[in-house]
Amino acid sequence: MRRPQEHAAIGTADDRRSCESGPSAALVADIGRLVRCESPSEDLAAIARSAELVADTGARHLGTRPERLVIDGCTHLRWRFGDTPRVLLLGHHDTVWPIGSLARHPFEVREGVLRGPGCFDMKAGLVMAFHALAALRGAGGSDGLDGVTLLVTGDEEPGSPTSRELIEDEARRCAAVLVLEAAGPGGALKTERKGVSRYEVLVRGRAAHSGLDPERGVNATVEAAHQVLAVTALGDPALGTAVTPTRLEAGTTVNTVPAAARFDVDVRVRDAAEQHRVDTALRALRPRLPGAVLEIRGGPNRPPLPAAASGDLFELANRLAEGLGIGPLTSAAVGGASDGNLAAGVGTPTLDGLGAVGAGAHADDEHVLVAQLPERTRLLAALVAELLASGGTGWSAPTNPHPPSCASGPATGRQRMEP
């Protein structure tokens, strides 16, 4: 069996030449190194190995190693520059892909498309951050990054169970948060994300023989069916609220009245009021069958990221993009949540989707468009520079839409994507 680092392919001779030289070369090389180090969220040893590689890569570009923060066995990384945090760059190095995925989905670059497990979500975004910050460091010396914090967590995919407080604390310290998650459709920045709640509904009934005396039982499957319908009715499409029963389990044998059942509920909401309404309603559920007992576990996981939290930052990014010749930008409201929800939840202005342009997160066709990497890295550098120059406030008039050249070189051969 090949070692993970051997799972790489460059397609045509033109692909090889483009990856060995040109504006994207250094970016692609770093992304390849990170992608080839598999880092599924649930494998803490793999997360530790990945964190070490991310730390090495970041240190090479930023001139200093990060703090290594291990919480309940999960490894997170933090770079802080200067004494007064102003801008937080936020990303994660864990992925949904299990160990061995590289054998089926090797890292490769073919016809301008980079592929590999976790490339889009979101190892490319980490590399873009390193190169953008390196450009600012190169232009401003030791003071070029004064006020920047870069936080890379290791448990975003399962909902940030160990890093939530860390993210919220860092966000509270800063005037703006820039999230390195992948861009939306057509390269859109993500200016609105739904909040997420997750629940487990447990049903206790009473077992009985389904042929001899079913009337003595309390059928947990039937009770669960009543509750599934009640839960589904809590959704409100007009308000963008989705309440979805997902995984369901019930019963033991084919000839036994089920004594127990359970099902999971996924909730997506646009605003905090809806999140509260659904939470209250779920906790108010009552059994329909005599003798059945309900237990509701779980609750809100991430607050919504409302458009108001991103509006000013998006307008700034759009003006900077126009100055760089890569605008206008588009924006998107998405149903998926990220750590940006946590940052916005503590009241800090937050802009998401500043990472790679591509598609296929969590899917077999996960990919990144190589031609977009340099220009999006330049945009990220410009945005950080502007926020630092303004002290984190007063974003209405960009002072310098042309940041120093990023480590990957100037953008050329731009590929335009329509929303």
N, C-alpha and C positions, 0 to 999 in steps of 0.2 A: 504493500500500500504506500502511495506517495506521501511524503511529508507535506503539511499544509503549505509551506513556503514554495513548493514546487508546482502548486496549482495556479499557473498563470499562463496566459496566452496573449500574444499580440497578433492580430489578424494578418493583413497584407503587408507587403514591403512598405507601402505608403504609411500604414498604421505605425509600423516600427519607427520609421523616420520621424513621424510627427510626435511620437512619444519620447524620442531621444533628443529632440531639439524643439525650439519654438516656445511660445508663451505658456503652454500647458505642461511642459515636460516635468518640471519640479513638482507641480501639483499632483500630476498623475502618479509619479514615483512614490510620493508620500502616501497617497490614497491606497496604492497597491500594498504597501507595507502594512497599513492598518487593516485592510480588508483580509489579508492573508493570516492575520492573527484573530481567530474566531473567538467571539465573546458573547455567548448566550447569557442572558440575565441570570438564569437560575444556577449557573455553574460558577461559583465564587472563585475557584482556582483559575478558571479561564478569564474571569474579570480581572483578577490580580495580574495575570500575565499581560492582558491587554493594557491595563493601566500603566504598567512599566514601559511598554512600547510607546504609548501616547505621551508619557512623561519624557522619554528620551527624544521623541520627535519634537515636542514643544520646546524642550531645553535647547535643542540644536538651533531653533529659529529665534527663540526669545532670550537666550543667553543666561537663563537661570532655570533651576528645576522647581517643580511645584511642591506645595505641601501635599502630602499623601494622607488622606483622611479615610480611615477604615471604621465603618459603623456597622455593627452586627455582621461583620465579615465581608461587607461590600466595600470596594475601593473606589473612592472619589478623589479628584485632583483639583487643586486650587492654586492659581497664580494671582498674586496681588502686587500691583506696582504703585508705589507712593503711599502716603499716609492717609489720604482722603479719597475713598472710593467714590467714583462718579458714574462710571459706565460698567455694567455687568454684561459680559458675553457668556451665554449659557448653552451648553451642549451635553451630549451623553455618548459614551463609548460602548454601551451594551446594545445587543441586537436580539431579534426574535429567532435567529437562525441557530439550530443546534450544531454541536460539534459534528463534523463530517460533511457539512453542507458544501464545502469547497470542492469535494469530490464530484458533486453533481452540478455545481454552479461555480466553476473556477473563475478567478479574477482574469479579466481579459479586456482588451481595447480593440474594437473592430469597427471600421468605417465611422470613426468619430464618436462611438458609443462605448462607455466604460461600464462593465458589469461585474457583479460579485456580491456575495451576501453582505448586506449592511452598507453598501457603497452609498446609496441614496439616503438611507435612514440609519445613521447620519454621519458616517465617517468622513465623507467628502466635506461636510460642513466644518468638522474639526480642523481639517487640513487648511481649508480656506481661512479660518480664523488665525491659525499660526502664521500663514503667509501675509495676511493683512496686517497683523500686529508687528511682524518683522519689518514690513515696509515702514511703518510709523517709527519703529525703534531705529531703523537705519537713518531716517531723515532727522529725527529729533534727539538722537543720542540717548543717554540714560533717562532724560526727562520726557522722551517721546511717548511713553506709555503711562506717565504719571496720572493716576486716577482710574486705571483700568483694572478690573478683576475678570479673570477667565475661570469659570467653574465647569468642570467636566465630570458628570456623575455616572454611576455604574448601574443604575436601576430604574431608568425612566420607563422602559417598556412595561414592566408590571405595575406601574403607577407610583413610582418614587417612594416606596415605603420607608427607606432609611435616609433618603436625601431631602425629603420635603422640608423639614425645619431648616436645613442648611440653605436650601434655595431661597426660602422665604426670608431668612436672616440676611443673606447677601443682597437680595432685592431691596429690602428696607434701607440698606445703607446707600443705595445708588439713586441717581436721578433718572436713569433710563436703563432698560434691559433689552438687549438684542439677542434673539434666539436663533441658533444656527441650524434649526430643523430645515429639512428640504423645502424648496419652494412649492407652491401650489400649481395647478394646471396652467400650462403656458408660461411658467416662470413667475406666477403671481406671488406677491408677498401676502402672508396670512394675517389679516387685520382683525379677524374675529374667529374665535373658537368656542364651540359649545362646552358647557360644563358637564361633568360626568358624575353620576352616582351609581353605585353598585350595591345590590342587595342579594341576600339569600333568604328565601321563604321556606321554612321547614314546617311540615305537616305531620302531626302524630294522630294516628287513628287506633284501631284495635283489630288484631288479626282474628280470622275465623276460617273454617273450611268453606271454600266457595261452593261446594256441592251439597254438603250435609246441612250446614246451618249458616248461610251467609248473612242472615238477618242479625246474628249476634255480633257481627263485625262492624267496625266503622271504617269505611273505605277511604283510605288516604289518597288514592288516585282520583276518586271522584271529587273529594274536597280540593285537591290541587287543581283540578280542572275548573272548578268554580273560581278559585283565586287567580288562575291565569287569565280568565276572562275579565275579572275585576281589575287586575293590574293593567291589562291592555287598554281598558277604557280610560285610564288616567292620562293617556297621551293627548296632545292637542296640536295637530298639524298646523293650524293657523298661527300658533305661537312658536312653531318650530320645536315643540316638545315631543320627543319620542320615548315611549316607555315600552321596552321590548323584553318579554320573557324569552330566555335563551335555553340553556341546558336544563333538562328535566330528568329526574330519576324517581322511580317508584316501584314498590313491590319486591317480592323475593321469588316466588314460584307461581306457576300458571294456575294452580288450584288453591291459592291462598288469598283471602281478602287482604289487601295491602295494609300494613300497620304503620307505614312511614312513606313519606314522599318529600321531595325537595325540588326547588327550581331556582335558577338565577334570574336576576332582572338587571338589564342595562338601561340606564336613563341618560338622555342627552337633552340639555336645555340651553336656551339662549341667555337667560337672565337669572339672577339669584332668587327673585320672587318665585319663579316657576320651580326652581330646585327645592325651595322650601315647601311649596304647595305639594309637590309630589312626595316629598319626604314625610310630611304630615299625614297625607292620605294613605301611604303604604303602612305607616305605623298604626293607623286606625282600622286596618283590615280585621274582620271578625269571622270566625268559622261559620259555614253555612249548614253543616251537618251536626246534629246533636252528638256530643261526645268527642268531636274533633278538637284539636288544640293547634294553634298557630304560634310560630315564633319568627320574628323578623330580625335579621341580622344585617349589618352593613350600614351604608349611608353615603353622603356626599364624599366623593374622592377628589375632584378638582372643581374649583369655581369656574364660571364662564370667563372667557377673555372677551370683554365687550369691545365693540368698534371704537368707543370713546377712549379706550386705553391705548389704542394704536394710531388714532387719527393724526395727531401732530407729527409723530415720528414718520408715518408713511408719507405725509406731505413733504417733510424734509428729505427723505430718501428719494422721492420722485424728482424734486428739484435738483438734487445732486446727480441723479442718473441723467437728467436732461443735460446738465453741464458736462458730463462725461461722454455724451453722445450715445447713451444706451437706453434712453427713455423713449416714450413714457412708460412707467411701470403700471402694472395692473394689481388689483387686490382681490382677495377671495375670503369668503366666510366658509369655514369647514367644520364638519361634525366631529372630527377627531380632536383629542386633547393633547397637550404637551406640558412640559414644565413651564412654558410661558403662561399657562393658566394660573399657576401658583404665584408667579411673579406679579402678574396683574392683580391677583387676588389680595395682595397686601397694599395695593394702591399705587404701584410704580408703573409709569408709562412703559409699555412693552410692545415691541414689534417682532413678529415671528416670520419664519419662512425665508430667512436670509442665507440659507445654505444652497446646496446644489440645485440646478435645474435638471429635471429628468422625470421619472415616473416609476411606478411598480413597487412602492414600499411594501415590504412583507410578502412579496409575490415572486414567482419564478422569473418574471421579466423585469425585476428591479434593475434600474440603469441610470446613468448620469450622462448628460451631453457635454462632451469634453470642451467644445468650443465656447461654452458659456462660463467655464470655470474662471478664466482670468478676469473677465469683465465683472462678474459678480464679486470676485475677491477685491477688485478695485473699488467697487461700490461700498463694500463693507468697510474697507480702510477709510474711504471718504466720510462715511457716516460716523465712525468712531472719532476721527480727527475733528469733525465739526462739533460733535457733542463735547469733546474735551475742550475745544477752543471756546465754547460758549459756557463752560462750567456746568454743563448738563441741563441748562435752561436757555430760553431765548432762541428757539430753533427756527424762527420765521425767515431768517435771511442768511443762507449759507455764505460763509466768508471765503471758502476756497473749494470749489467743486472739483479741483484737480489735485488729488492726493499724490504723494510720492509713488514712484513705480513700485509695484509689488514684487516680491521675490521671484514670482513666476514670469515677470516681464510684462510689457504692455499688451493689451488685448488686440488681436488681429483676426481677420476672417470671421467676424461676428455672425452668428446664425440667429436670425430673428424668429421668435416664436409668437404666434398670435394667440390671444386668450380664447 
